[in-house]
Amino acid sequence: MFDDVPRERYGFLPTPLHKMGNLGESLGIDNLWIKRDDLTGLSVGGNKTRKLEFIVADAKRAGADTLVTVGGVQSNHCRQTAAAAAVTGFRCILLLAGAEPEYVTGNLLLDKLYGAEIKYFPDDEFLELNNRLDEILETLQDFGLTPYAIPSGAAMPLGSIAYAEAMFELKDQMETWNFNPKKIVVAAGTGGTLAGMILGAHVAELDVEIVGVSVVSKALELEERVRDLIERTIHDYPQYFESFEPKITIDDQFLGEGYGLMSDAGRSAIEMFAKLESILLDPVYTAKAGTALIRMALSGELNRETPTLFWHTGGNPELYTHADEFFT
């Protein structure tokens, strides 16, 4: 559908769609499936790969030579941006919220291996760092660079287009496997992935409820970000989308003690997915979405007859930074 939008090709697409029989049996759901965007390929995978295919192509079109983006110290988005920059020949500058850690592990290790230049902001939250992008870009331009800014999570209309397209990919797989989910559960941080999925479901005429499990913000705040991204994407790409009233469903019950902090319930979800399906979740995003899925099943919100899809957004390198929180 978006063939005329410039695009790089990084991902191993389509990503697998398969049934989770063991977990489904344990939770009492006959038809529980998973969409494996942890297997997109670029830098061990993750949902930002789809977005970066469009965004980096736009940076090329704009004549940029440097990608600049923001995130937490263990940002999955920053790791995939650094990888995309490396394979495309861009310089990459990462602005990371938090103090420089004593040990380099997880995503941060990969950032450095990909050659990213890193600046730490100990007193900022990662969403706040978006406000520094204009100033940083001006400084880089003064040094003779041609930078291209990517907001946290690649939460921009081009990024949302990637997940609108992903819903058409899902639709094809649904027809192949004769699987028609009534509910999709997906982790939601900056909101770009969720906005794209809602847009794509609307255009592809998929009758499915998409539940965004918030990992950083209260429901109202995230809903406003998602609605804004939907409206901006429709405005920027009227050839693909027309205005409609989106249904935005946010579950913020599993924020725990805050962004990046693993809860006991999240740890249990990680162990359950691993032991029953050999699927790894990360503590920041997918463990919270996994917790939501489990609670929905246990509370009866999902019953045995509800075809359900868990959309895995990746993030596995973050898991390895929490080794001391397991089996101690």
N, C-alpha and C positions, 0 to 999 in steps of 0.2 A: 504493500500500500504506500510505502514511503520511499519508493525506488528513486525518486528524483532528488532526495535529500542527500547531500554529500556524506560519505561514510567510509571509515576505515574498517578493516576486518581483523578483529582480534579473537573473537569468541569461537568456541566450539559449539556451534548452534545447528539444530535445536538442542537444547539441554534435555536430558532424559526425563521422562515422566513414568513413574512406576508405582506399583501398589506396595504399601507397607502392611503386609498381612499379619506379621507377629504383633506389631504395635496396635493395629486395628483390633485384633482379637483381644488383646489385653485391655483395651479401652471400650470394647463393646461396639465397635463401628465396623460394619461389614465391608464398606467401600472407602477405605482411607488410602489416599495416594499422596505422592510428593513430587514436586517440580524442582529439579536439581540445578538451581542457579549457583550452587556452590561448585559446579563443575563447568563453568564457562571457559576455563582454560587459562586465561591471562593471569599470571602470578597466583597460581593455585585457585583461581576462580573467585566468583562473587558477583553481586548484582550490578556493580558499577561498570563492569566490562561492557555491557550492552550500551550504557549511556555514553561511555567514552568513545565508542566507535563513531558516534555522531558528533560529539563535542570536539574531539581532536581533529576530525575532518574540517570542522568549522574554523578551528584555530589555524590550520593550514591555509584555508581559503583566505583568512584575514592576514596572512603573511607573518604570523607570529613565529617566534623562535624559542619562547619560554612559556611553560605552563606553570601557573601559580594557583595553589589551592590551599584550603584550610581544613583542619580536623583535630581530633584528639590525638594524644601521643600514640595510641594504638589504632589509629583510623584505618579501616578497611579501604575506604575511598582513597585516602592518600597513597596507600600501598599500590592500589591498582593504577592510580594516576601516574605514579613514579614508573611503574612497569610500562605503561602505554608510552610515556615520554621516551623511555630507553629504547624501545623497539622502533619508534618513529623518528628518533633523532632530535627530540626537543630537550632543551634544558628544563629541569624541574625544580621548583622552589616550593617547599612545604612550610606552612605556618601552623605550628602545633600548639594547642592549648594545654598548658601544664608545664611542670618543671622537667628539665632534662633528667632522665632516670640514670641511676648508677650503672645499671646493666642494660645492654642493648639486646632485646629479645622480641619475638613475635613479629608483628607488622613493622615495627621500627627497624629491626634487623634487615628486613627485606627492603625497606625504603633506602637504607644506606647501601645495600648491595646493588641496587638499581641506579645508584649515583645521584640521588636526590640531595639537594642542599636544604638544610633544615634550620629553622629559627623557632625557638621556644618562647612561649608567652605564659609564664607561670601564673599570672593573675587573671587570665581570661578564660571564659567558657568557650567551647568550640563554636557555638552558634554566633557568639559575639564577634569572633574573629572575622566574619564576613564584612564587618564595618571597617576593617583595616585594609581591605583589598584595594580600594581606590588610591589610598596614600602609598601603599607598597608599589602599585603599578606606576605611579608618577615617579617614584624614586628609581625604579628599574629603567624607565624610559630616559631619565636623566643620565643613566649610565650607558645609554646606547642600545638597550635591549628592546625587543618588541614583545611584550608579555601579553598573555591571554589569561584572564581570570576565570576560575571555575569555583562557584560557591560550594560551601560544605555539602557533602553528599551528592554533588552534581545535580542539586535541586534547581533545575532551570528547564524551560520548555523543551530544549533539545533532548535533555535527559528523560523527560516524561514521554516524549515521542518514542523512545526506545522501548518503554514498557507498554505503550499502546500497541506497538508492533508485536511485543511478546505475547499479548493476548490473542493475536491471530495465530501465532505459533501454537499456543495452547489449544485453540479451537481445532486446528488441524489434528493435533494429537488426540483430542477428545473423540473426534470422529474415528480415528484409527483404532483406538482402544475401547470404543463404546463406553466411555466414561463421561458422565455429565454431573459435575459437582454442583451442589446447591450452596456450598459455602467454601470460601478460600480464606485461609488464615496466613497472614504475612506480617513480619516485623516492619515497623515504621519508625524512622528517625526524623530526617529532615522533610520527608513527605513526598519526594519526587517519584519514587517507585510507585507508591500508592496512587498518586494522582494519575500517572500513566496507565496503571491497571484499570482504574475507573473509566478513564477516557476510552481505552481499548475495548473494554467490556461493552460499553455503550455502542460504539461504532460497529463492533463485531456481532452485536445483538446476542450477547451471552446473558442468560437469565441466571445470575449467580450473585450472592452477597459476598462482598470482599470486606473482611474484617482486618483493619490495621491495628496491630498490637503495638502501642506506643512504648518506646524504650527511653525517651528523654523528656517528653513534655506531657502536661495535662491534656485531656481530650479536646477541650475547647481551643487551646492554642494550636495543637496539631491540625485540628479540623480547619481552622482559619488558613494555615499554611497550605494545606492540600487544596482547599477551595481557590485560593489565590493562584496556585500553580495551574490548576485546571483552566481558570479564566484566562491567564496569560498565554497558555498554550493554544487555546481556542483563538485568541486574538492574533497570535503570531502566525498561526497556520490555518486560516479559514478555509483553505482548499481541502482540508482533511476533516475538520471538525466544525460542527455548528453548536450554538449555545443550547444547553439543556440544564435541568436542575439535577445535579448529581446527588446520589445517596452516599454519604460519607459516614462509615461506621468505624468508630475508634474505641478501642478497649484500653484504658489506662490503669487497669487494676494491678498490673505487674511491674510497675516502675521500681518497686523495691526501695532501697535506700538511695538510689540515684543512678545516673548514667555511668556505665562501665563497672558497676558493682554487682557481683554475683550474689543472689539470694540462695537460701536453702532450697527453695522450690526450683530455682533455675538449675542448681546442681543436680537435683533429682531428675529433672527433664533431660539434662545432658546424659546422665547415666542410663536412663530408660531408653532413649534413642540409640545409644551406643550398644547396649546389651541386647536389645531386641532386633535392631535393624543394621547394626554396624555403620550408623550414620552419625557424624560428629556435628554438634551444635557449638556455637560460640557463646560465651557468657553475656555479651553485651546486647546482642540482637536476637539471634534465633532461639536461645534458651528461654527468653521471655515469651517469644511467640509459641515455643513448644509448651511452656507452662500454661499459657492460655488455652491451647488445644486440649491439653490433658484436663484442665478444670472444666472446660465446656462439656467434655465427655462425661466426667464424673457428676456434673450438676444436672445432666439430662438435656442440656441445650443442644447437644449433638446426640442423636440416638442411633440405634443400629441401622436404621434405614436412611440415614442422612449421608449421601455421597459427599465426601469432604476432601479438600486438597490443602496440603501444607506446602507453601512456597518457600523453599530454602534460599535465603539471600546470601549465604556464604559467611566468611569471617573466621574460618578455622584457625589461622595463625594466632589469633587472640587467645584461643583456648590454652595454648602452650605456656602462656604467661601466668596461668593460674594453677600450675601443677601442685603447689603446696596446699591448695584448698580441697584436694581430693585425697581420700584414703589416709587421713591423718587422725 
